[in-house]
Amino acid sequence: MEKKIIFIILHYMAVETTFECVEYIIKNIDTDNYQIVIVDNNSPDNSYILLQKRYRKNEYIDLIHNEGNTSFSGGNNYGIHYVNRKYKYNFLILMNNDTLLLETAFYEKIKKYYEQYKFAVAGPRIINKYGADVNMTEDQLETEEQIKRYMIWLKKMLILDKIHLMVIYYFFVMQIRKLENCLKNIIKKNDQPMCVKLVKKDVMLHGCFWIFSEKFFEKYDMLIEKKAFYKEEDTLLYKLREKGLLTVYLPDILVIHLEDVSTNVKYRGLRERLRFMYENALETRKEYLSMLHNERESINRLNHRE
C-alpha cells in the first residue's frame, strides 16, 4: 500500500497527550494519502485500551503494541519494522506523542525541501509550550573529553542523590543558569540574525520530530539501537556523517514540543525524575563512547589489513 507520508507516534502513558498529537495531524495535514502508526511502548496503565477504543475504526490510524518497552530507539524501530512490511511511502516521520504539528502545508513543504536538498533526515523549527525555541541545530558533536567531563558531573549528582542533596544542588545550579541567561540576553545585540530563521545543513536535529526520506533507508534499515534514553540526536548525526548523508533544519515548518510529558507522568516527584534522567544520561554516554571505540577499532583493523 502506497502512502505519501507516514507518521510514527511513540506512545507511553499520557494518553490525552497522544490524543491531542493525533488530532493536530488530522487537522493540519495537507494530503489525504497519509497514515498514522501509534506505537504503544508497553505502557503500564490502561492507555493502550483507551487508544484501541478511540481509533479501532479509523482507517488512517494503525495501533500496535510493543511488549518490550525498548526505550526511544527500540520503540521507534518496532514501528519502522511494522511500517516497512506494510507500506511504501515518500516520507516517514518519527515523533514523540508530546509534539503538536502546526504546519498546514507540511507535505508540500518537505517535498519541496527534499527536491532541493535530497536530505536523509530533516527537522522542523521546534518551540516549547512557552514559545521559546528549543532546536539544537549544532554542527559539532561532543568530543570524548567533553563527554567524560559530563559523566563525572552526572556521577557526582547521583552520589548527592544517595545523601539526599541532589535536589538542593539542582536548584542551586538552575538559579546560576538563570542568572547567566539573563546576562546573555542583556548583552545580546538585537541586530543579530536569528539562526531559527535560516535553513541549516549538516546539523543536529531535535529527536522529538524527525523527517526521514528514502536516502536514509538506502543506507540504514532503522535507527541505531540503544538501551538507554537520550543522546539519540548525536548518535544519528554521527551515523549519517559516516555514510555521507545530509541533515537539514527547516525553519518554516513549526512544531510545538510539550517536553517530557511521559516522564513526568511516570515519575511525579522531582527527585525520581532527576534520578531517571541522570542515570540514563550516564548510561547513554557510556554507550556512545563504546560506539566510538568500536568504530575506531574497526577502522584500525581495516587499515592494518590494507
Protein Blocks (a to p, Z undefined) as FASTA:
>chain_A
ZZfbdcddddeejkllmmmmmmmmmmmpccfbbcdddddehiablmlmmmmmmmmmmmkb
ccdddfklnajklmmmmmmmmmmmmpccfbdcdddfkbccfbfklmmmmmmmmmmnopab
dcdddddfkopafbfkpabdcdfklmmmmmmmmmmmmmmmmnopmmmmmmmmmmmmmmmm
mmmmmmpcfkbccfklpccehiacdfkbccddfklmmmpgbdcddfbgghklmmmmmmmm
mnopacdddfkbccddeehmlmmmmmmbfklmmmmmmmmmmmmmmmmmmmmmmmmmmmmm
mmmmZZ
